[in-house]
Every structure is written in structure tokens, then in C-alpha cells.
Amino acid sequence: YKLLIENNIAVYSSHLPLDGHPEIGNNVSIAKILNLETEKFALIDQKLEFKSPVCSTKLSTKALEAELNTIFPDTKSIMFGPVHPKQILICSGAVGHLIYELPKQNIDTLITGEIQQHMFGFAYEHSLNIFACGHYATEIFGVQNLSKIVANKFHLPSTFLPEDCRF
């Protein structure tokens, strides 16, 4: 922070809009990278009116896992759901309590950043596939996309500085 203040540099940060933006957001970017068909956007948090893409694929769960591992090498897989996913929800970062919405919306597979221990049992009880790809790793795409748009519009240089913050 000291460097920013000393050099009169402002930083703007906006988290949730970069997760859920339907064109440049983290979630839709992950769907595009995986060549998943976005069928609709599910309202998974009423309070925040947060929407995430619900996708379909012809890939098997094992093939989807392999694809995720090429993009996110630290992916942890919990596979209690169908061998061929019917509805895949993508929610970057951490899903927290939103996991309880999956069965209600007939979603059998979740791609996310991180999960909590109790979600393992929930996945087992509700026949879900969950791929935890890393909180930070799933939240870089919106920033990269937005920085390109801003750089082009205002003719500014832009550099993405990755931070390996895995634990």
C-alpha cells in the first residue's frame, strides 16, 4: 500500500461483478475455456441476486476432470454424481452455503474454487460431482478480461501480475 500512496496510484477492486458478469466474468470465462455450452444462468443467491452459468457438456466426468487438471493443476475432485454430467454450475472462488442450492435446481456437477469439509458428505448424500480448482486460480479471468478492455479503450498499458498464493 505504501508504494501506491507514495506514487499517487489509485486501485479499484470489485469482486462479485467479476465473478458473475455474463460476458467477461470468471465463471463464464471458465465455461468458455472448457468449451461448455452455457444453457442458462442460475440465480443461486437471492440476497445478492448472483447468477452463475449452468452448462452442459458431452464430456464424461473423468474427461471433464482431465480438462480441469490441464487448466488448474491443483484440482481436487469429488465424484459421487453421474458419469455424464447433465447440469454443471460454475462458481469461482468459494461457494459456501450455495452448495445447498444445487439439488434444488437439478444441478449435479459443480466447478468452483474451494469447498469446505462438510461439503464432501453433502456431495455423497446428494450424488454430486464437485471440482475444487483453487480459489485464486478460478478468479483471475475477469480481472484479465477487464484489464484488456480498459487498456484498449483508454490506450493504457496493462500487465497482469500472477500471485501464487496456494497453501
Sequence and secondary structure as in RCSB ss.txt:
>XXXX:A:sequence
YKLLIENNIAVYSSHLPLDGHPEIGNNVSIAKILNLETEKFALIDQKLEFKSPVCSTKLSTKALEAELNTIFPDT
KSIMFGPVHPKQILICSGAVGHLIYELPKQNIDTLITGEIQQHMFGFAYEHSLNIFACGHYATEIFGVQNLSKIV
ANKFHLPSTFLPEDCRF
>XXXX:A:secstr
 HHHHHTT      SHHHHH TTTSHHHHHHHHTT EEEEEEEEETTTTEEEEEEE SS HHHHHHHHHHH TT 
EEEE S SS S EEEEEEE GGGGGGTGGGT  EEEEEE  THHHHHHHHTT EEEE  TTGGGSHHHHHHHHHH
HHHHT            
